[in-house]
Amino acid sequence: MQSSSLPHRTAVAVLLTVGSLFAANHVAARLAFDDQAGLLLAVLCRSGLALLALVAFVLWQQPRLRLAPGLAKWQIILGLLIALQSLCLYSAVARIPVALALLIGNTFPILLALLTWLLGGPPPTRRACVLMGVILCGLVLVLDLPAWLSSSGRITPAWRLGVGFAFAGACLFACGLWITEHRLSALPGAVRSLYTIVIVFCGMLLAGAAGLVPGGMNPPASGSGWLALLALSVLYATAFSVLFICVPRLNMARNAPVMNIEPVASLLFAWLMLDQVFGGMQLLGGAVVLGSIVMLAYSRRA
């Protein structure tokens, strides 16, 4: 409700904080992976703590948890998509610079617009098409493709895999958003989020027990790795809880693009904690991508 919305500056400050917490979570994840922590273990810890926070919220709100006929299959699909998206994004973070992984992952608005059009929705506007093209050009600069094409030895298998995982994560997230908007929009957010995180948590347990991801449940090699795992779990659960509780008062239709602070914050945190730096041309490309994504988000809402 507009009457209960937070003041604009307060809402922006909350979203900037949440985006920065999500960015710090990914940097902590990279620290854990560098200490031999498994992907499944990281997602399991993250989703487990977020699940506890969400259960507390649901017990407080006491929404109706029963799903209407026909929604269960879409809820299961959504949970599986988010589980795979989490694995893909963390797999990218483990292989390429954190900010690069998040920039590629944040191209999901393009994929969502194209998916909506493909499935019978309205086509992207001319303005949206131009912005999508600008985003792709910016990604060419961020990925430093001209330099790599002139010196193919710099393209490592880990780099290819990292970029591929980041793009796959963007595709999965776009599909999840389409299902949320077009198949589960009638479901209360608390219920949808609860079931989604339950599926992610159980999926990680089952994948770990079945050995589907080699080394996926490996513990960190040292105390610093365990500390990084704890940090990524607390950071994610805190950001998730603050966003979830405050979202009705944040006027997301107007302020959601502020969340694109995440790649920028990750660039700063990765520089401080991981010594990951970008060249001038890559920074320019990142600014082009980020600015175009914000403009695309505002134009879609308009």
C-alpha positions as CSV (number, residue, x, y, z in Angstrom):
1,M,0.0,0.0,0.0
2,Q,1.3,3.4,-1.0
3,S,0.3,4.9,2.4
4,S,2.5,2.5,4.3
5,S,5.5,2.8,1.9
6,L,8.8,3.9,3.3
7,P,10.1,7.4,2.2
8,H,11.9,7.1,-1.1
9,R,15.4,7.8,0.3
10,T,14.8,5.2,3.0
11,A,13.6,2.6,0.5
12,V,16.6,3.2,-1.7
13,A,19.0,2.9,1.3
14,V,17.4,-0.4,2.2
15,L,17.7,-1.8,-1.3
16,L,21.3,-0.6,-1.6
17,T,22.1,-2.3,1.7
18,V,20.4,-5.5,0.6
19,G,22.2,-5.5,-2.8
20,S,25.5,-5.0,-1.0
21,L,24.8,-7.9,1.3
22,F,24.0,-10.2,-1.6
23,A,27.3,-9.1,-3.3
24,A,29.3,-9.8,-0.1
25,N,27.6,-13.2,0.0
26,H,29.1,-14.1,-3.4
27,V,32.6,-12.8,-2.4
28,A,32.4,-14.9,0.8
29,A,31.4,-17.9,-1.4
30,R,34.5,-17.4,-3.6
31,L,36.6,-17.4,-0.4
32,A,35.0,-20.7,0.7
33,F,35.5,-22.2,-2.8
34,D,39.1,-21.2,-2.8
35,D,39.4,-23.2,0.5
36,Q,38.0,-26.3,-1.2
37,A,34.4,-26.0,0.0
38,G,31.9,-27.9,-2.1
39,L,29.2,-26.2,-4.2
40,L,26.4,-28.2,-2.8
41,L,27.5,-27.5,0.8
42,A,27.6,-23.8,0.2
43,V,24.1,-23.7,-1.3
44,L,22.9,-26.0,1.5
45,C,24.2,-23.8,4.2
46,R,22.9,-20.7,2.6
47,S,19.4,-22.1,1.9
48,G,19.2,-23.8,5.3
49,L,19.7,-20.5,7.3
50,A,17.3,-18.7,4.9
51,L,14.8,-21.4,5.4
52,L,14.9,-21.0,9.2
53,A,14.3,-17.3,8.8
54,L,11.5,-17.8,6.4
55,V,9.8,-20.5,8.7
56,A,9.9,-17.9,11.5
57,F,8.3,-15.3,9.3
58,V,5.6,-17.8,8.1
59,L,4.8,-18.8,11.7
60,W,4.4,-15.1,12.5
61,Q,2.2,-14.4,9.5
62,Q,0.4,-17.7,9.4
63,P,-0.6,-17.7,5.7
64,R,-2.6,-20.6,4.2
65,L,0.0,-23.1,3.0
66,R,-2.2,-25.3,0.9
67,L,-1.7,-25.0,-2.8
68,A,-4.6,-24.6,-5.2
69,P,-5.1,-27.4,-7.7
70,G,-2.7,-27.2,-10.6
71,L,-0.1,-25.0,-8.8
72,A,1.9,-27.8,-7.1
73,K,3.7,-28.8,-10.4
74,W,4.6,-25.2,-11.2
75,Q,5.9,-24.7,-7.6
76,I,8.1,-27.8,-7.9
77,I,9.5,-26.6,-11.3
78,L,10.2,-23.2,-9.8
79,G,12.1,-24.7,-6.9
80,L,14.1,-26.9,-9.2
81,L,15.0,-23.9,-11.4
82,I,16.1,-21.8,-8.5
83,A,18.2,-24.7,-7.1
84,L,19.9,-25.1,-10.5
85,Q,20.3,-21.4,-10.8
86,S,22.0,-21.2,-7.4
87,L,24.5,-24.0,-8.4
88,C,25.2,-22.3,-11.8
89,L,25.9,-18.9,-10.2
90,Y,28.1,-20.3,-7.5
91,S,29.9,-22.4,-10.2
92,A,30.6,-19.2,-12.1
93,V,31.7,-17.4,-9.0
94,A,34.2,-20.2,-8.3
95,R,35.8,-19.8,-11.8
96,I,35.7,-16.2,-12.9
97,P,35.8,-12.8,-11.1
98,V,32.7,-12.3,-9.0
99,A,31.6,-9.0,-10.6
100,L,31.8,-10.6,-14.1
101,A,29.7,-13.5,-13.0
102,L,27.0,-11.2,-11.5
103,L,27.1,-8.9,-14.6
104,I,26.4,-11.9,-16.9
105,G,23.8,-13.2,-14.4
106,N,22.1,-9.9,-14.4
107,T,21.2,-10.1,-18.1
108,F,18.1,-12.0,-17.1
109,P,15.8,-9.1,-18.0
110,I,16.8,-9.5,-21.6
111,L,16.1,-13.2,-21.5
112,L,12.8,-12.7,-19.6
113,A,11.6,-10.2,-22.2
114,L,12.5,-12.6,-25.1
115,L,10.9,-15.6,-23.3
116,T,7.7,-13.7,-22.6
117,W,7.5,-12.7,-26.3
118,L,8.3,-16.3,-27.4
119,L,5.5,-17.7,-25.2
120,G,2.8,-15.4,-26.6
121,G,3.4,-12.2,-24.6
122,P,3.9,-8.7,-26.0
123,P,7.1,-8.2,-28.1
124,P,9.9,-6.0,-26.7
125,T,9.5,-2.3,-27.5
126,R,11.9,-0.6,-29.9
127,R,13.5,1.1,-26.9
128,A,13.9,-2.2,-25.1
129,C,15.5,-3.7,-28.2
130,V,18.0,-0.9,-28.4
131,L,18.9,-1.3,-24.7
132,M,19.3,-5.0,-25.2
133,G,21.7,-4.4,-28.0
134,V,23.7,-1.9,-25.9
135,I,23.8,-4.4,-23.0
136,L,25.3,-7.1,-25.4
137,C,27.9,-4.6,-26.7
138,G,28.8,-3.7,-23.1
139,L,29.2,-7.4,-22.3
140,V,31.7,-7.7,-25.2
141,L,33.8,-5.0,-23.5
142,V,33.4,-6.6,-20.0
143,L,34.4,-10.0,-21.3
144,D,37.3,-8.3,-23.1
145,L,36.5,-10.4,-26.2
146,P,38.7,-8.3,-28.6
147,A,41.8,-9.0,-26.6
148,W,41.0,-12.7,-26.2
149,L,40.2,-13.1,-29.9
150,S,43.6,-11.6,-30.7
151,S,45.3,-13.8,-28.1
152,S,43.4,-17.1,-27.9
153,G,45.8,-18.5,-25.3
154,R,44.2,-16.3,-22.6
155,I,40.8,-18.1,-23.0
156,T,41.1,-20.9,-20.4
157,P,38.6,-23.8,-20.0
158,A,37.8,-22.5,-16.5
159,W,36.9,-19.1,-18.0
160,R,34.7,-20.7,-20.6
161,L,32.9,-22.8,-18.0
162,G,32.5,-19.8,-15.7
163,V,30.9,-17.6,-18.4
164,G,28.7,-20.5,-19.5
165,F,27.5,-21.2,-15.9
166,A,26.8,-17.5,-15.4
167,F,24.7,-17.3,-18.6
168,A,22.9,-20.6,-17.7
169,G,22.1,-19.1,-14.3
170,A,20.6,-16.1,-16.1
171,C,18.5,-18.3,-18.3
172,L,17.2,-20.4,-15.4
173,F,16.4,-17.3,-13.4
174,A,14.5,-15.8,-16.3
175,C,12.4,-19.0,-16.6
176,G,11.8,-18.9,-12.9
177,L,10.5,-15.3,-13.1
178,W,8.3,-16.2,-16.0
179,I,6.7,-19.0,-14.0
180,T,6.3,-16.7,-11.0
181,E,4.6,-14.0,-13.0
182,H,2.4,-16.2,-15.2
183,R,1.7,-19.4,-13.3
184,L,2.2,-18.6,-9.6
185,S,1.2,-15.0,-9.3
186,A,-1.9,-15.9,-7.2
187,L,0.2,-17.6,-4.6
188,P,1.2,-15.4,-1.6
189,G,4.9,-14.5,-1.7
190,A,5.6,-16.1,1.7
191,V,4.1,-19.4,0.7
192,R,5.9,-19.4,-2.7
193,S,9.2,-18.5,-1.2
194,L,8.9,-21.1,1.6
195,Y,8.2,-23.9,-0.8
196,T,10.9,-22.7,-3.2
197,I,13.6,-22.7,-0.5
198,V,12.4,-26.1,0.9
199,I,12.9,-27.6,-2.6
200,V,16.3,-26.0,-2.9
201,F,17.4,-27.3,0.5
202,C,16.1,-30.8,-0.1
203,G,17.5,-30.8,-3.6
204,M,21.0,-30.1,-2.3
205,L,20.7,-32.8,0.3
206,L,19.6,-35.4,-2.3
207,A,22.2,-34.3,-4.8
208,G,24.9,-34.6,-2.1
209,A,23.7,-38.0,-1.0
210,A,23.6,-39.3,-4.6
211,G,27.0,-37.8,-5.4
212,L,25.7,-36.0,-8.4
213,V,28.2,-33.2,-8.1
214,P,31.8,-34.5,-7.6
215,G,33.2,-32.9,-4.4
216,G,29.9,-31.0,-3.9
217,M,29.8,-31.7,-0.2
218,N,33.5,-31.3,0.5
219,P,34.1,-29.4,3.7
220,P,36.5,-26.4,3.7
221,A,40.2,-27.2,4.3
222,S,40.7,-24.7,7.1
223,G,38.9,-22.6,9.6
224,S,38.9,-19.6,7.3
225,G,36.8,-21.6,4.8
226,W,34.3,-22.5,7.5
227,L,34.2,-18.8,8.5
228,A,33.5,-17.9,4.8
229,L,30.7,-20.5,4.7
230,L,29.2,-19.0,7.9
231,A,29.6,-15.5,6.4
232,L,27.9,-16.3,3.1
233,S,25.0,-18.0,5.0
234,V,24.5,-15.1,7.4
235,L,24.8,-12.5,4.6
236,Y,22.4,-14.2,2.3
237,A,19.8,-15.0,5.1
238,T,20.0,-11.4,6.3
239,A,19.6,-9.9,2.9
240,F,16.8,-12.3,2.0
241,S,14.9,-11.6,5.3
242,V,15.2,-7.8,5.1
243,L,14.1,-7.8,1.5
244,F,11.2,-10.2,2.1
245,I,9.9,-8.4,5.2
246,C,10.3,-4.9,3.8
247,V,9.3,-5.5,0.2
248,P,5.6,-4.4,0.7
249,R,6.9,-1.0,1.8
250,L,9.7,-0.5,-0.7
251,N,7.6,0.5,-3.8
252,M,9.5,-2.0,-5.9
253,A,7.8,-0.9,-9.1
254,R,9.8,2.3,-8.8
255,N,12.8,1.3,-6.8
256,A,13.7,-2.3,-8.0
257,P,16.4,-1.2,-10.4
258,V,18.4,0.0,-7.4
259,M,19.1,-3.7,-6.7
260,N,21.5,-3.6,-9.6
261,I,24.1,-2.2,-7.2
262,E,25.0,-5.8,-6.6
263,P,27.6,-6.1,-9.4
264,V,29.1,-2.7,-8.4
265,A,29.4,-3.6,-4.8
266,S,30.9,-7.0,-5.7
267,L,33.5,-5.3,-7.7
268,L,34.6,-3.3,-4.7
269,F,34.4,-6.2,-2.3
270,A,36.3,-8.5,-4.7
271,W,39.0,-5.9,-5.1
272,L,39.3,-5.6,-1.3
273,M,39.1,-9.3,-0.4
274,L,40.2,-11.2,-3.5
275,D,42.5,-8.8,-5.4
276,Q,40.3,-9.1,-8.4
277,V,40.6,-6.1,-10.7
278,F,39.2,-5.1,-14.1
279,G,40.9,-3.1,-16.8
280,G,39.6,0.4,-17.9
281,M,37.8,-1.0,-20.9
282,Q,36.1,-3.7,-18.8
283,L,35.0,-1.1,-16.2
284,L,33.5,1.0,-19.1
285,G,31.7,-2.1,-20.4
286,G,30.4,-2.9,-16.9
287,A,29.0,0.7,-16.5
288,V,27.3,0.4,-19.9
289,V,25.7,-3.0,-19.0
290,L,24.6,-1.8,-15.6
291,G,23.2,1.5,-16.8
292,S,21.3,-0.2,-19.6
293,I,19.9,-2.8,-17.3
294,V,18.6,-0.1,-15.0
295,M,17.0,1.8,-17.9
296,L,15.5,-1.5,-19.3
297,A,14.0,-2.2,-15.8
298,Y,12.5,1.3,-15.6
299,S,11.2,1.1,-19.2
300,R,9.5,-2.3,-18.5
301,R,7.8,-0.9,-15.4
302,A,6.7,2.2,-17.3
